[in-house]
């Protein structure tokens, strides 16, 4: 690994909370050094001199140019999360608590194909089980690369996965999701679904387009909209969020009232649910 570069982050930023927030399944931490993967790019990053909310100096393993051209977008650093967190109205006490608990969370803007596959896998699986299946897929079909610190299998392309047999995919512990994964790989590898052209679509059209893939329902489509395409008006509702809506919002979904920030508010609440399971 090359000499570390110093960068300044001037907003809420917490590497551990981002890692543990359930939006990405290949983030790794070793002795305070965090690894992130975006397509064929690999970043190592660690705290150097930061404030309580995470703003300050970080050491990174890539050049300043790559940081600005790739990772600033990946971490959504052109959006001010402190102001969003502080915009929660005083009468929404639960969301205020969730924002305080989740200060430093950010929406990661990740690779669309990886998000399509991983959130299909995520259905009815725990986060550790999702991670296990994802790593099995990468080891079986992904390209091996050496960072100098470790050897990593990149997330495979749709073309590589389209060649997979049902028997091979069973070894990845995909269960009933196998046919869904095969459909996704076929659509993307044959250009029936051109994922990189979907960025131009508005949220409503994108949401429906993604549901053309077998196994992609409302929740999975919203996850892809949010975590791949940065459509922050998308607010996925899973079992944890449904419990929150029932218990703290009298069964009324609060997210539409937050407009373009709905998905960010959802992430604060989802992380709160993950870290306060005894509250439900």
VENJO-V516515 format. One record per residue. N is the residue number from 0. RES is the residue in three letters. SS is DSSP state (h for helix, s for strand, l for the rest). OMEGA is omega in radians with two decimals (999 if undefined). D_LAST is the distance of its C-alpha to the last C-alpha in Angstrom with 2 decimals. Layout:
N;RES;SS;OMEGA;D_LAST + N;RES;SS;OMEGA;D_LAST
This chain:
0;UNK;l;-3.13;44.14 + 1;UNK;l;3.09;46.07 + 2;UNK;l;-3.09;46.09 + 3;UNK;l;3.09;42.91 + 4;UNK;s;3.11;43.01 + 5;UNK;s;3.03;41.55 + 6;UNK;s;3.09;39.60 + 7;UNK;s;3.05;38.08 + 8;UNK;s;-2.98;34.71 + 9;UNK;l;-3.12;34.52 + 10;UNK;l;3.09;30.90 + 11;UNK;l;-3.10;27.33 + 12;UNK;l;-3.13;27.21 + 13;UNK;l;-3.04;25.11 + 14;UNK;h;-3.11;26.03 + 15;UNK;h;3.13;23.30 + 16;UNK;h;3.08;20.48 + 17;UNK;h;-3.14;22.38 + 18;UNK;h;-3.01;22.74 + 19;UNK;l;-2.98;19.09 + 20;UNK;l;3.05;17.83 + 21;UNK;l;3.12;18.21 + 22;UNK;l;3.11;21.10 + 23;UNK;l;-2.96;23.93 + 24;UNK;l;-3.13;24.37 + 25;UNK;l;3.09;27.64 + 26;UNK;l;-3.11;27.24 + 27;UNK;s;3.10;28.48 + 28;UNK;s;3.07;28.79 + 29;UNK;s;3.11;31.52 + 30;UNK;l;3.07;32.42 + 31;UNK;l;3.10;31.21 + 32;UNK;s;-3.08;32.93 + 33;UNK;s;3.11;30.75 + 34;UNK;s;3.06;32.03 + 35;UNK;s;3.13;31.37 + 36;UNK;s;3.02;33.15 + 37;UNK;s;-3.06;34.19 + 38;UNK;l;3.13;36.56 + 39;UNK;l;3.12;39.40 + 40;UNK;s;-3.14;38.63 + 41;UNK;s;-3.12;37.06 + 42;UNK;s;2.90;36.06 + 43;UNK;s;-3.06;35.60 + 44;UNK;s;3.08;34.34 + 45;UNK;s;3.12;33.65 + 46;UNK;s;3.03;33.32 + 47;UNK;s;-3.12;36.63 + 48;UNK;s;-2.99;36.47 + 49;UNK;s;3.08;33.35 + 50;UNK;l;-3.14;31.71 + 51;UNK;l;-3.12;28.26 + 52;UNK;l;3.06;26.99 + 53;UNK;l;3.07;28.78 + 54;UNK;l;-3.14;31.91 + 55;UNK;s;-3.04;35.15 + 56;UNK;s;3.07;37.09 + 57;UNK;s;3.01;36.09 + 58;UNK;s;-3.12;38.30 + 59;UNK;s;-3.05;38.38 + 60;UNK;l;-3.08;40.33 + 61;UNK;l;3.13;41.71 + 62;UNK;l;3.08;44.36 + 63;UNK;h;3.12;43.77 + 64;UNK;h;3.13;44.89 + 65;UNK;h;3.09;42.35 + 66;UNK;h;-3.09;39.59 + 67;UNK;h;-3.05;40.64 + 68;UNK;h;-3.07;41.31 + 69;UNK;h;-2.90;38.35 + 70;UNK;h;3.05;35.57 + 71;UNK;h;3.08;35.46 + 72;UNK;h;-3.12;34.49 + 73;UNK;h;-3.14;32.10 + 74;UNK;l;3.10;30.10 + 75;UNK;l;-3.02;30.56 + 76;UNK;l;3.05;32.45 + 77;UNK;l;3.10;34.45 + 78;UNK;l;-3.11;31.46 + 79;UNK;l;-3.10;30.50 + 80;UNK;h;3.09;26.78 + 81;UNK;h;-3.13;27.28 + 82;UNK;h;3.09;28.57 + 83;UNK;h;3.14;25.76 + 84;UNK;h;-3.09;23.15 + 85;UNK;l;-3.12;25.20 + 86;UNK;l;-3.11;25.67 + 87;UNK;l;-3.11;22.25 + 88;UNK;l;-3.06;23.23 + 89;UNK;l;-3.08;22.69 + 90;UNK;l;3.08;20.93 + 91;UNK;l;-3.05;17.94 + 92;UNK;h;-3.12;16.39 + 93;UNK;h;-3.13;13.03 + 94;UNK;h;3.06;15.15 + 95;UNK;h;3.11;17.51 + 96;UNK;h;3.14;15.02 + 97;UNK;h;3.12;14.02 + 98;UNK;h;3.09;17.79 + 99;UNK;h;-3.14;18.63 + 100;UNK;h;-3.03;16.25 + 101;UNK;l;-3.14;17.66 + 102;UNK;l;-3.10;21.27 + 103;UNK;l;3.04;23.54 + 104;UNK;l;3.04;21.74 + 105;UNK;l;3.04;24.19 + 106;UNK;l;3.09;24.47 + 107;UNK;l;3.12;26.79 + 108;UNK;l;-2.93;29.56 + 109;UNK;l;-3.09;30.14 + 110;UNK;l;-3.08;32.59 + 111;UNK;h;-3.12;32.15 + 112;UNK;h;3.10;33.20 + 113;UNK;h;3.13;30.91 + 114;UNK;h;3.10;27.94 + 115;UNK;h;-3.10;29.10 + 116;UNK;h;-3.02;29.27 + 117;UNK;h;3.13;26.21 + 118;UNK;h;2.90;23.80 + 119;UNK;h;3.11;25.49 + 120;UNK;h;-2.99;24.76 + 121;UNK;l;-3.07;21.08 + 122;UNK;l;3.10;20.33 + 123;UNK;l;3.06;18.30 + 124;UNK;l;3.02;18.87 + 125;UNK;l;3.14;16.96 + 126;UNK;h;3.08;18.27 + 127;UNK;h;3.13;20.63 + 128;UNK;h;3.07;21.99 + 129;UNK;h;-3.13;22.62 + 130;UNK;h;-3.14;24.47 + 131;UNK;h;3.14;26.51 + 132;UNK;h;-3.14;27.66 + 133;UNK;h;3.14;28.52 + 134;UNK;h;3.09;30.60 + 135;UNK;h;3.10;32.36 + 136;UNK;h;-3.12;33.35 + 137;UNK;h;-3.13;34.65 + 138;UNK;h;-3.09;36.63 + 139;UNK;h;-2.98;38.14 + 140;UNK;h;-3.06;39.06 + 141;UNK;l;3.12;38.73 + 142;UNK;l;-3.13;41.58 + 143;UNK;s;3.08;41.85 + 144;UNK;s;-3.10;42.38 + 145;UNK;s;-3.10;43.14 + 146;UNK;l;-3.00;41.94 + 147;UNK;l;3.05;43.91 + 148;UNK;l;-3.09;40.78 + 149;UNK;l;3.00;39.51 + 150;UNK;s;-3.03;40.20 + 151;UNK;s;2.97;37.64 + 152;UNK;s;3.09;37.52 + 153;UNK;l;3.08;36.90 + 154;UNK;l;-3.05;34.83 + 155;UNK;l;3.04;37.37 + 156;UNK;l;3.07;39.01 + 157;UNK;h;3.13;38.67 + 158;UNK;h;3.11;42.29 + 159;UNK;h;-3.10;41.60 + 160;UNK;h;3.13;38.64 + 161;UNK;h;3.13;40.63 + 162;UNK;l;-3.04;42.93 + 163;UNK;l;3.07;40.22 + 164;UNK;l;3.11;40.70 + 165;UNK;h;-3.14;38.08 + 166;UNK;h;3.12;38.86 + 167;UNK;h;-3.11;38.34 + 168;UNK;h;3.06;34.98 + 169;UNK;h;3.13;33.84 + 170;UNK;l;3.11;34.34 + 171;UNK;l;3.08;31.67 + 172;UNK;l;-3.10;29.07 + 173;UNK;l;3.07;28.55 + 174;UNK;h;-3.09;28.55 + 175;UNK;h;-3.09;28.70 + 176;UNK;h;-3.05;28.45 + 177;UNK;h;-3.11;32.04 + 178;UNK;h;3.10;33.74 + 179;UNK;h;3.13;31.45 + 180;UNK;h;3.13;32.32 + 181;UNK;h;3.13;35.96 + 182;UNK;h;3.12;35.99 + 183;UNK;h;-3.13;34.54 + 184;UNK;h;3.13;37.10 + 185;UNK;h;-3.10;39.92 + 186;UNK;h;-3.09;39.21 + 187;UNK;h;-3.08;39.02 + 188;UNK;h;3.14;41.92 + 189;UNK;l;3.14;44.20 + 190;UNK;l;2.96;43.33 + 191;UNK;l;3.07;42.06 + 192;UNK;l;-3.11;39.05 + 193;UNK;l;-2.98;40.22 + 194;UNK;h;-3.09;37.05 + 195;UNK;h;3.08;38.92 + 196;UNK;h;-3.06;40.37 + 197;UNK;h;3.13;37.04 + 198;UNK;h;-3.07;36.46 + 199;UNK;h;-3.09;38.82 + 200;UNK;l;3.01;36.83 + 201;UNK;l;-3.01;34.73 + 202;UNK;h;-3.06;31.02 + 203;UNK;h;-3.14;31.42 + 204;UNK;h;3.12;34.24 + 205;UNK;h;3.14;32.64 + 206;UNK;h;-3.13;29.42 + 207;UNK;h;-3.13;31.62 + 208;UNK;h;-3.11;33.97 + 209;UNK;h;-3.12;31.41 + 210;UNK;l;3.02;30.32 + 211;UNK;l;3.10;33.85 + 212;UNK;l;3.13;32.81 + 213;UNK;l;3.09;31.76 + 214;UNK;l;3.11;28.07 + 215;UNK;l;3.06;27.15 + 216;UNK;l;-3.05;25.05 + 217;UNK;h;-3.07;23.41 + 218;UNK;h;-3.12;20.51 + 219;UNK;h;3.12;22.93 + 220;UNK;h;3.12;25.61 + 221;UNK;h;3.08;23.50 + 222;UNK;h;3.13;22.58 + 223;UNK;h;3.10;26.33 + 224;UNK;h;-3.06;27.30 + 225;UNK;h;-2.96;25.10 + 226;UNK;h;3.06;25.60 + 227;UNK;l;-3.02;29.20 + 228;UNK;l;3.09;30.80 + 229;UNK;l;3.10;29.12 + 230;UNK;l;-2.99;28.38 + 231;UNK;l;2.99;25.87 + 232;UNK;l;3.12;25.58 + 233;UNK;l;-3.13;23.73 + 234;UNK;l;-3.11;19.95 + 235;UNK;l;3.09;18.53 + 236;UNK;l;3.05;15.68 + 237;UNK;l;-3.08;14.00 + 238;UNK;h;3.13;11.07 + 239;UNK;h;3.14;8.65 + 240;UNK;h;3.10;10.64 + 241;UNK;h;3.09;10.78 + 242;UNK;h;3.11;7.11 + 243;UNK;h;-3.12;7.84 + 244;UNK;h;-3.13;11.12 + 245;UNK;h;-3.01;10.22 + 246;UNK;h;-2.99;7.99 + 247;UNK;h;-3.10;10.10 + 248;UNK;l;3.08;13.29 + 249;UNK;l;3.09;14.10 + 250;UNK;l;-3.12;14.34 + 251;UNK;l;-3.12;16.93 + 252;UNK;l;-3.08;16.95 + 253;UNK;l;-2.93;17.78 + 254;UNK;h;-3.14;19.30 + 255;UNK;h;-3.13;22.76 + 256;UNK;h;-3.12;23.56 + 257;UNK;h;3.00;23.57 + 258;UNK;h;-3.09;26.30 + 259;UNK;h;3.12;27.43 + 260;UNK;h;-3.04;24.58 + 261;UNK;h;-3.10;21.82 + 262;UNK;h;3.09;21.21 + 263;UNK;h;3.09;21.23 + 264;UNK;h;3.09;18.59 + 265;UNK;h;-3.10;16.49 + 266;UNK;h;3.06;17.03 + 267;UNK;h;-3.10;15.96 + 268;UNK;h;3.12;12.59 + 269;UNK;h;3.13;12.30 + 270;UNK;h;3.08;13.35 + 271;UNK;h;3.13;10.91 + 272;UNK;h;3.12;8.01 + 273;UNK;h;-3.04;10.34 + 274;UNK;h;3.13;11.01 + 275;UNK;l;-3.07;7.84 + 276;UNK;h;3.12;5.77 + 277;UNK;h;3.12;5.37 + 278;UNK;h;-3.10;3.81 + 279;UNK;l;999;0.00
